[in-house]
Amino acid sequence: MTARHANIADVPRLVALAYEEHKRSRWAPMPFDAEHVAGLMHDFIGAVGKTMFCTDGGYLAGLVQPSGFSRELMALEFAFFAVDGSGLHLLTAFETWACDMGAVALVVHDYQGNGRLATVLQRARRYELMGCALVKTLAREMVPQ
């Protein structure tokens, strides 16, 4: 199984995968906007400093940008989902791309809440925990319109 750079022809399949991710997430009550997702994917596929990798059953979108306190580049994962066991292949492709872009660090998120990804990345890939993610639902209810 090989991760590769996504292209525009991949977008419909990747939007379908994003829908699957959405259904399984804590954000499922929020309306899914396929047109918006497709637009984001087009942006990550075609923009300088952004990338999107894919497999048959997964994707990883990310970018490089200077940190808030230095011109050194940080690679940031924006979206990461795989249902076919390709997660580490996608991450490897992203790590390689980030190094090629000159990033000095890479940040990925484990939003599943079960700690499985964090455990795998710490043991197998030498990632370190960095803080935690917190979320607060604001006044507007996340219900379909």
trRosetta pair geometry for C-beta under 8 A, 3 or more apart (Angstrom, degrees):
i j d omega theta_ij theta_ji phi_ij phi_ji
1 55 5.9 31 179 -148 105 135
1 56 7.7 -97 -139 17 102 101
1 84 7.2 178 -135 125 147 113
1 85 7.2 139 16 93 169 92
1 86 5.1 -125 151 -103 137 100
1 89 5.5 -122 111 -39 98 165
2 55 7.2 164 84 -111 34 95
2 89 6.5 -153 -136 -173 23 133
3 53 4.6 32 169 169 115 122
3 54 6.8 154 -152 71 76 20
3 55 5.3 -62 -97 -59 67 94
3 58 7.8 -58 -104 87 102 109
3 60 7.4 -2 -153 24 142 115
3 86 6.5 138 -71 171 93 115
3 89 4.4 160 -26 137 103 93
3 90 4.6 151 -103 -92 146 50
3 92 7.0 152 29 63 131 87
3 93 3.9 -119 95 -17 127 144
4 53 6.6 157 79 -152 20 78
4 54 6.6 -35 65 61 70 70
4 55 7.7 116 17 -86 73 53
4 93 7.4 -131 -75 -127 17 154
5 45 7.7 114 170 -140 90 78
5 51 6.7 -83 -124 -162 94 99
5 52 7.1 87 -160 76 62 59
5 53 6.2 -58 -96 -102 37 62
5 54 7.9 27 152 19 16 83
6 10 4.4 -116 -159 68 92 149
6 11 7.6 104 163 -66 121 59
6 14 6.4 27 -141 -58 146 150
6 41 7.2 -72 120 -173 149 102
6 44 7.8 39 59 103 126 103
6 45 5.4 -91 94 -101 97 107
6 52 4.2 -41 32 108 125 104
6 53 6.4 167 -23 -138 87 10
6 54 4.2 78 -81 -10 99 119
6 59 6.7 19 -60 -129 140 107
7 10 5.5 108 56 -1 57 102
7 45 6.5 116 -131 -161 26 132
8 11 5.8 -22 -167 -16 47 117
8 42 6.8 38 -114 -116 89 83
8 45 6.3 156 -67 120 61 159
8 46 8.0 28 -67 -53 99 110
10 13 5.7 -70 -168 50 60 108
10 14 5.4 54 141 -24 90 114
10 45 8.0 163 55 -98 109 139
10 54 5.4 161 -178 41 152 168
11 14 5.6 -63 -139 43 30 109
11 15 6.1 35 162 -24 68 103
11 38 5.4 73 172 -142 121 87
11 41 5.1 145 -125 107 93 138
11 42 6.6 12 -101 -64 143 76
11 45 7.6 -82 -71 -23 101 150
12 15 5.7 -51 -146 32 30 112
12 16 6.7 32 153 -19 61 102
12 38 7.8 12 -82 -108 49 117
13 16 5.6 -53 -156 33 34 114
13 17 6.7 34 147 -17 65 102
13 54 8.0 98 95 -174 114 145
14 17 5.4 -47 -148 35 39 113
14 18 6.4 45 149 -22 66 101
14 41 5.6 137 100 -128 135 150
14 52 7.6 39 -146 165 163 135
14 54 6.1 -85 -86 -108 116 135
14 59 5.2 69 -139 -62 108 150
15 18 5.4 -49 -148 34 35 115
15 19 6.6 42 149 -23 63 99
15 34 5.3 70 178 -154 129 90
15 37 5.2 126 -127 105 88 122
15 38 5.2 -14 -80 -71 133 85
15 41 6.9 -108 -65 -6 82 150
16 19 5.5 -48 -153 30 34 116
16 20 6.9 37 147 -19 62 99
17 20 5.5 -49 -154 32 38 114
17 21 6.5 40 148 -19 67 101
17 57 6.9 155 -112 -164 125 46
17 58 6.9 170 -166 -106 150 23
17 59 6.0 133 95 -1 145 112
17 81 6.2 160 153 99 105 122
17 83 7.2 -152 -140 4 98 114
18 21 5.5 -49 -149 35 36 114
18 22 6.2 42 150 -24 65 104
18 32 7.9 151 122 -158 93 116
18 37 4.9 168 105 -165 159 144
18 41 7.9 -124 -37 -57 144 123
18 59 7.6 -32 -62 44 85 139
18 79 7.4 -6 -112 178 104 144
18 81 7.2 139 -100 42 50 150
19 22 5.5 -50 -147 34 32 116
19 23 6.5 36 154 -22 64 102
19 32 5.7 81 -121 176 80 157
19 34 7.0 -7 -69 -91 114 97
19 37 7.9 -156 -54 34 73 172
20 23 5.9 -52 -150 31 31 112
20 24 6.7 17 156 -9 63 110
20 81 7.6 155 85 156 96 139
20 83 6.6 -38 128 -44 148 144
21 24 6.1 -71 -155 43 31 104
21 25 6.1 33 153 -34 69 115
21 79 7.9 112 108 -171 169 103
21 81 4.2 -63 -87 -119 133 160
22 25 5.7 -60 -144 26 29 116
22 27 6.2 -72 -148 90 74 103
22 28 6.3 127 152 -99 67 60
22 30 7.9 -105 -163 72 108 93
22 32 4.9 102 132 -98 165 119
23 28 5.6 60 -147 -117 32 110
24 28 7.3 154 32 -68 10 118
25 28 5.8 160 68 -42 63 78
25 111 7.3 12 -137 124 107 122
26 111 7.9 -118 15 163 110 105
26 113 7.9 81 -41 -27 124 138
26 135 7.8 135 100 76 147 161
27 30 4.7 -37 179 26 83 122
27 142 7.0 -107 -148 -176 60 147
29 141 7.9 -74 140 161 132 83
29 142 4.5 97 96 115 108 96
29 143 5.7 -43 170 -96 106 46
29 144 7.2 -121 -179 -29 58 72
30 142 4.4 -52 -70 -167 81 106
30 144 7.9 121 -178 -74 16 57
31 144 5.0 105 -78 -124 87 69
31 145 5.9 -39 -44 12 143 88
32 37 7.5 -8 -179 -28 85 133
33 36 3.8 38 110 17 119 119
33 37 6.4 154 91 -17 66 85
34 37 5.6 -55 -145 38 33 113
34 38 6.2 36 156 -21 67 105
35 38 5.8 -52 -148 35 30 112
35 39 6.5 33 152 -21 62 105
36 39 5.7 -55 -153 34 31 114
36 40 6.6 32 151 -18 65 103
37 40 5.7 -52 -151 34 33 111
37 41 6.4 33 152 -18 65 106
38 41 5.6 -55 -149 37 33 113
38 42 6.4 38 152 -22 66 102
39 42 5.6 -49 -148 32 32 113
39 43 6.5 34 152 -20 63 104
40 43 5.6 -56 -154 35 33 114
40 44 6.4 26 154 -14 68 105
40 61 7.6 49 144 -178 102 172
40 79 8.0 85 134 -14 133 145
41 44 5.8 -55 -145 39 33 106
41 45 6.1 32 156 -20 66 108
41 52 6.3 65 -152 -101 73 170
41 61 7.2 -117 -113 -84 63 139
42 45 5.8 -60 -147 38 28 111
42 46 6.2 -8 167 8 65 117
43 46 6.7 -79 -140 50 21 88
43 47 5.4 13 176 -25 66 125
43 50 6.7 -5 137 98 76 164
44 47 6.5 -48 -112 29 21 107
44 50 4.7 -118 -136 153 57 120
44 51 6.5 -3 173 98 88 12
44 52 4.2 88 121 -46 117 110
44 61 4.4 -35 -153 -147 165 115
44 62 7.8 89 -151 31 121 28
44 63 7.5 -108 -124 -63 89 93
44 78 7.0 -147 -99 57 134 145
45 51 8.0 50 -110 -153 33 37
45 52 5.1 -49 -74 33 68 123
47 50 4.1 35 76 34 108 121
47 63 8.0 -15 95 -111 122 109
49 63 5.7 41 140 -161 82 89
49 64 5.3 -114 -158 57 82 81
49 65 6.7 75 173 -71 130 71
49 101 7.3 111 -125 -154 57 137
50 61 7.3 3 -178 -175 98 90
50 62 7.2 179 -152 98 61 38
50 63 4.4 -26 -102 -98 74 93
51 61 7.1 -179 94 -147 49 52
51 62 5.9 -9 59 62 88 77
51 63 7.4 164 17 -86 67 45
51 94 7.2 169 88 -119 126 75
51 97 5.4 -69 30 166 173 158
52 59 6.3 -7 -174 -169 96 108
52 60 7.2 169 -152 85 53 45
52 61 4.5 -13 -103 -101 88 82
52 62 7.9 152 -87 18 46 57
53 59 6.7 159 85 -154 54 55
53 60 4.9 -1 54 55 100 93
53 61 7.9 -168 24 -74 61 39
53 90 5.2 158 100 -145 123 79
53 93 4.5 132 -124 100 157 138
53 94 6.0 -120 5 -59 137 82
53 97 7.6 -156 -52 -16 119 144
54 58 6.7 170 -153 92 55 54
54 59 4.7 -14 -102 -101 80 81
54 60 7.9 -169 -74 22 43 62
54 90 7.7 16 -107 -110 16 109
55 58 4.7 20 44 48 103 92
55 59 7.7 -151 24 -66 64 45
55 82 6.7 35 45 -128 123 111
55 84 6.2 -137 112 67 123 130
55 86 3.8 -91 37 166 165 171
55 89 6.2 74 -67 88 138 130
55 90 6.4 -102 -15 -63 110 98
56 84 5.8 51 79 -26 91 174
56 86 7.5 142 42 -31 71 150
57 82 6.0 83 112 -163 82 68
57 83 4.6 -100 169 65 116 80
57 84 2.9 117 53 -22 136 118
57 85 7.8 47 74 25 129 57
57 86 6.2 142 66 11 84 121
58 81 6.0 -160 -142 104 75 53
58 82 2.8 1 -105 -107 137 83
58 83 6.6 179 -70 17 83 55
58 84 5.9 -127 -23 35 100 95
58 86 4.4 -162 27 70 138 113
58 87 6.4 -140 -147 -74 160 55
58 90 5.5 -108 124 -46 125 142
59 79 6.8 6 108 112 105 104
59 80 7.5 -143 99 -127 58 33
59 81 6.1 12 51 55 78 81
59 82 7.5 173 18 -75 37 72
59 90 7.0 133 179 -131 13 142
60 77 6.4 -56 -167 -139 98 104
60 79 7.1 -179 -144 93 35 60
60 80 4.7 22 -116 -112 85 80
60 81 8.0 173 -76 23 58 47
60 82 8.0 -19 -49 -47 91 104
60 90 4.0 137 -12 165 126 118
60 91 6.6 163 -92 -72 165 50
60 93 7.3 147 57 71 130 105
60 94 5.2 -83 123 -53 139 132
61 77 7.5 105 80 -166 50 61
61 78 4.5 -54 103 65 96 109
61 79 4.4 27 38 45 108 95
61 80 7.7 -137 32 -61 59 57
62 75 5.9 35 159 178 130 90
62 76 6.0 176 -157 88 88 45
62 77 4.8 -49 -95 -108 109 45
62 78 5.5 176 -98 3 40 84
62 94 5.4 81 16 -147 147 121
62 97 7.7 136 72 87 120 130
62 98 7.3 -44 122 -70 141 106
63 75 7.4 177 93 -149 33 57
63 76 5.7 -14 62 58 79 92
63 78 6.3 53 -2 -39 96 120
64 73 4.6 18 177 -178 111 121
64 74 6.8 167 -149 80 65 35
64 75 5.1 -33 -92 -93 82 67
64 76 7.5 151 -98 13 31 74
64 98 6.4 149 -79 -132 111 74
64 101 4.6 -172 -19 130 160 144
64 102 7.4 103 179 63 156 76
64 103 5.1 -127 -122 -71 118 109
65 73 6.7 148 77 -142 11 77
65 74 6.4 -27 67 56 62 82
65 76 6.9 -23 27 8 99 120
66 70 6.5 -144 -173 98 95 53
66 71 4.9 -49 -127 -141 130 39
66 72 6.7 109 -139 62 74 34
66 73 6.1 -62 -85 -92 49 52
66 74 7.3 73 -171 10 16 85
67 70 5.0 27 56 47 108 84
67 72 6.1 2 8 71 108 84
67 73 7.9 156 -24 -142 74 13
67 74 5.0 81 -69 -20 87 125
72 104 4.8 -24 177 11 120 137
73 101 6.5 -121 133 125 157 98
73 102 5.3 86 32 100 138 88
73 103 4.5 -94 111 -100 102 59
73 104 6.5 130 65 2 62 78
74 103 6.0 70 -149 -150 15 103
74 104 7.1 -48 -86 54 57 77
74 105 5.3 -20 -126 69 82 93
74 106 7.5 160 -174 -92 66 28
74 107 6.4 18 170 -5 113 110
75 94 7.1 147 162 162 136 94
75 95 7.9 149 90 -114 161 41
75 97 7.8 130 -130 95 141 85
75 98 3.4 -32 -66 -127 160 126
75 101 7.0 118 -84 64 107 129
75 103 4.0 7 -32 -135 97 170
75 105 7.0 -158 30 99 77 45
75 106 4.2 -17 70 -110 113 78
75 107 7.0 174 90 22 59 65
76 106 7.8 -173 -71 -156 28 53
76 107 5.1 -7 -114 60 67 105
77 80 5.1 -3 176 -40 131 123
77 94 6.8 36 -94 176 95 159
77 106 7.6 59 -33 176 91 90
77 107 6.6 -133 15 100 82 60
77 108 4.3 43 6 -115 143 69
77 109 6.2 -144 80 9 114 81
80 87 7.3 72 169 -141 103 92
80 90 6.9 153 -145 117 89 136
80 91 7.6 43 -145 -77 132 87
80 108 6.4 23 -20 -154 163 105
80 109 7.2 162 29 54 122 81
82 85 6.9 -117 140 33 119 10
82 86 4.7 -143 -153 62 137 78
82 87 4.2 -157 40 -65 140 74
82 90 6.1 -165 -61 -1 131 139
86 89 4.6 -57 -167 44 77 119
86 90 5.7 81 132 -27 91 98
87 90 5.8 -57 -150 35 30 110
87 91 6.3 26 155 -16 66 108
87 117 7.6 -112 170 -117 151 104
88 91 5.4 -51 -142 40 36 113
88 92 6.2 43 155 -24 66 102
88 120 7.7 -109 -75 152 110 130
88 124 7.6 -43 -117 114 135 143
88 125 7.8 -165 -134 -61 101 128
89 92 5.8 -50 -148 33 29 113
89 93 6.6 30 153 -17 61 104
90 93 5.9 -56 -153 36 31 110
90 94 6.4 29 151 -17 65 108
91 94 5.5 -55 -147 39 34 112
91 95 6.2 38 153 -23 67 103
91 108 7.0 -9 -124 -84 112 157
91 121 7.8 -132 -163 -104 163 106
91 125 7.4 -43 131 -110 139 162
92 95 5.6 -50 -145 34 31 113
92 96 6.5 31 155 -18 63 105
93 96 5.9 -55 -150 36 30 111
93 97 6.3 30 152 -18 64 108
94 97 5.6 -54 -146 39 32 113
94 98 6.1 35 154 -22 66 106
94 106 7.3 124 129 -153 102 137
95 98 5.7 -54 -147 35 29 113
95 99 6.5 29 155 -17 63 104
95 106 6.1 -69 -110 -44 73 171
96 99 5.9 -55 -151 36 30 110
96 100 6.3 29 152 -17 64 108
97 100 5.6 -58 -149 39 31 113
97 101 6.3 27 153 -18 66 109
98 101 5.7 -59 -148 39 30 110
98 103 4.1 -47 177 38 91 139
98 106 5.1 73 132 -88 173 114
99 102 7.8 61 178 -60 31 16
99 103 6.6 -77 -76 51 30 86
103 106 6.2 80 128 -70 140 77
107 130 7.1 -78 -124 58 100 146
108 117 7.8 -115 127 152 121 126
108 121 7.0 -159 68 -112 133 162
108 127 7.3 -56 41 -129 111 150
109 133 6.5 49 -147 -50 110 147
110 113 7.8 171 135 -41 83 25
110 115 6.8 69 141 -116 145 31
110 116 7.7 179 -158 58 124 56
110 117 4.2 -174 -116 71 108 116
110 118 4.5 -86 -12 -45 166 91
110 121 7.8 -143 -62 14 122 133
111 133 6.8 -46 -99 73 79 158
112 115 8.0 -117 82 -4 98 27
112 116 6.6 -33 83 36 144 100
112 117 6.4 121 20 -3 123 114
115 118 5.1 -61 -157 47 62 115
115 119 5.7 65 145 -28 86 102
116 119 5.8 -57 -150 34 28 111
116 120 6.5 24 156 -15 65 106
117 120 5.8 -57 -148 38 32 109
117 121 6.1 24 159 -14 68 111
118 121 6.0 -60 -143 42 27 106
118 122 6.1 27 159 -19 65 109
118 127 7.6 -121 -149 97 57 127
118 129 6.6 41 -163 -92 122 94
119 122 6.0 -58 -145 36 26 109
119 123 6.2 11 163 -7 64 113
120 123 6.3 -68 -145 44 25 101
120 124 5.6 -19 177 19 67 120
120 125 7.4 39 134 4 70 106
121 124 6.8 -63 -114 55 20 85
121 125 4.8 -46 -153 50 59 120
121 127 3.9 -5 146 27 106 138
122 125 7.5 0 -27 54 8 75
122 126 7.6 34 -158 -126 36 13
122 127 5.5 -83 -79 69 49 80
122 128 7.1 84 -116 -99 89 30
122 129 7.1 -8 -84 -40 125 82
137 141 7.9 32 164 -125 124 42
137 142 6.4 -95 -142 -14 119 114
